[in-house]
């Protein structure tokens, strides 16, 4: 599960950075994979699934959140 967590984390960071670049009018994923729309859609799907996975498992994996609300 540690490997899955690392992969999900990297994909979510990539997705977040891409959204930050989109705010400036530059889509990195589209620029790199624009000629392969199916692969581009797969990347977006993996980023979204990674966000869901991290959202569901975050409290269990996060040392700060697991410590309680006043930690």
C-alpha positions as CSV (number, residue, x, y, z in Angstrom):
1,X,0.0,0.0,0.0
2,X,2.9,2.3,0.5
3,X,3.8,2.2,-3.2
4,X,0.1,3.0,-4.1
5,X,0.2,5.9,-1.7
6,X,3.4,7.3,-3.3
7,X,2.1,6.9,-6.8
8,X,-1.2,8.6,-5.9
9,X,0.6,11.4,-4.1
10,X,2.8,12.1,-7.2
11,X,-0.2,12.1,-9.5
12,X,-2.1,14.5,-7.3
13,X,0.9,16.8,-7.2
14,X,1.2,16.7,-11.0
15,X,-2.5,17.4,-11.3
16,X,-2.3,20.3,-8.9
17,X,0.7,21.8,-10.7
18,X,-1.1,21.4,-14.0
19,X,-4.2,23.3,-12.6
20,X,-1.9,26.0,-11.4
21,X,-0.4,26.3,-14.9
22,X,-3.9,26.3,-16.4
23,X,-4.6,29.5,-14.5
24,X,-1.9,31.1,-16.6
25,X,-3.2,29.6,-19.8
26,X,-0.8,26.7,-20.1
27,X,-1.9,23.1,-19.9
28,X,1.2,20.9,-19.4
29,X,-0.6,17.6,-19.9
30,X,-2.2,18.8,-23.1
31,X,1.1,20.2,-24.3
32,X,2.9,16.9,-23.7
33,X,0.2,14.5,-24.7
34,X,-2.0,16.6,-27.0
35,X,-1.5,14.3,-30.0
36,X,-2.7,11.3,-27.9
37,X,-6.1,12.3,-26.5
38,X,-6.8,8.8,-25.2
39,X,-3.5,8.9,-23.1
40,X,-4.3,12.4,-22.0
41,X,-7.7,11.3,-20.8
42,X,-6.1,8.3,-19.0
43,X,-3.7,10.7,-17.2
44,X,-6.7,12.9,-16.1
45,X,-8.6,9.8,-14.9
46,X,-5.6,8.5,-12.9
47,X,-5.1,12.0,-11.3
48,X,-8.8,12.0,-10.3
49,X,-8.7,8.5,-9.0
50,X,-5.6,9.4,-7.0
51,X,-7.3,12.4,-5.5
52,X,-10.2,10.2,-4.4
53,X,-7.9,7.6,-3.0
54,X,-5.9,10.1,-1.0
55,X,-9.1,11.8,0.2
56,X,-10.5,8.5,1.5
57,X,-7.3,7.3,3.1
58,X,-5.8,10.6,4.2
59,X,-6.8,10.5,7.9
60,X,-5.5,7.0,8.4
61,X,-2.1,7.9,6.7
62,X,-1.6,11.4,8.0
63,X,0.2,11.7,11.3
64,X,-1.1,15.3,11.9
65,X,-4.8,14.4,11.2
66,X,-4.6,11.1,13.1
67,X,-3.4,13.0,16.2
68,X,-6.8,14.5,16.7
69,X,-8.4,17.9,16.2
70,X,-6.4,19.9,18.8
71,X,-3.0,18.4,18.0
